[in-house]
Amino acid sequence: MKHLSVAGYCTNIDLNAPFVPAQLSDIDDSVLIRDVLNDLTSAWRQLGIKDPSTLSHQDQRRLLDAAITIAPPFSLNAHSKAALDTLLQRERASTTETHVGNLPPFLTLGNTKIVLWRGDITTLNADAIVNAANSQLLGCFLPQHKCIDNAIHNRAGVQLREDCDVLIKLQGHDEPTGIAKITRAYNLPSRYVIHTVGPIVQGAVTSDSKRLLSSSYSSILDTTQTVDNIRSLAFCSISTGVFGYPIEQATPLALKTVAQWVKANPDALDTVVFNVFSEHDYNVYQSALEEFICKN
Ligand code: AR6
C-alpha cells in the first residue's frame, strides 16, 4: 500500500503558510456560538436538541463542541469558521499556556533536552504536538469523548478535520498503523499537529504491536524533519488509552525509540517532551526515565 508523503500533500493543505486566525472583535461570545450553531443544525438535531437558544451559555458552548465533533468535514461556511476561530482564540487567551522552552529537562541526550510534563497537550506551546488518531484520521466522532483526538480537534478548530480529509482522500485509503501525517495546528498554541495511528492491543502485546508502536514514534520524528523549523516536539502516550497498549510496556519502547533516533540525529531537535495526562502515567514515565538513565 502506497502512503502519501509530505511532499504529496503539503501544498494541498498549505502546510507552510502561517495560520492567521480571524478576529471578529465586535461580536459577543454568545453571538459567535449562535452563529456557528446555526450552521450545524443537523448535527445538534442528531444530538436530540430541539432549540439551542433555550440552553444556558455554558451548555450552548458544550453543545458546540459536541456538534463539531459529529459534523462531517467542510460543514461550516466562511463566517461560521471565522466566528469559531475568534471564539477559540479568545478562549486560548484566557487559558494558561506552558512554553516548552520553560520546562526543565529530565535528561539531555546529545543536544536534545528530554522533558517529562504532565498536563493537557492542547495548552502546550511546542513547535509540534502529537495526536493519537484512528485510521479514518478525521478525529473522533464521539461527542464529549475524553480522548486526545477530540481534545486536539475541538481546540484546533474545524480546519484540522478539513486538512485530514483532504490528505486521506489524496492518499486514497485509510491511514495505516505506525506512520505519521502532519497538519497545521490552527487555533492551538502549537504550530503543527503530527497525527499517528498507534496499534490496538487486545490481550498480550505482540511483536507486531511493538514494531508498530516503535514505528509510530520514529515516523513522527522523521516527519519533524520534513518541515522547516520544528525544534520542539511533544509526544502524547500513543495507544495507551482507548487502544489498550499497557503504558508500563509502551513507555520503555517509546524512550528507546526516541533515544535511538536522537542519537542518529543529534542536531535535529532542541526538545522532546513526553506529555502525560494522569498521575499514574507520570509515575510510570518517571520510573522508566530513571531506569533509562541508570542503564545508559
Ligand atoms: N492531553 C494530553 N494527553 C491526553 C489528553 C490531553 N488532553 N487526553 C487524553 N490524553 P487516547 P489511543 C492521553 O485514548 O489509546 C481516540 O478516540 C491519555 O491519557 O486518546 O491512541 C482516537 O480517535 C492517554 O495516555 O489514544 C482513536 O480511536 C493518551 O492520551 C483512539 O482514541 C492516548 O489516549 C486512539 O487511542
Boltz pocket constraint, residues with backbone or C-beta under 6 A from the ligand:
constraints:
  - pocket:
      binder: B
      contacts: [[A, 119], [A, 120], [A, 121], [A, 122], [A, 132], [A, 133], [A, 134], [A, 139], [A, 140], [A, 145], [A, 146], [A, 147], [A, 148], [A, 149], [A, 150], [A, 151], [A, 198], [A, 236], [A, 237], [A, 238], [A, 239], [A, 240], [A, 241], [A, 242], [A, 243], [A, 244], [A, 245], [A, 275], [A, 276], [A, 277], [A, 278], [A, 281]]
      max_distance: 6.0
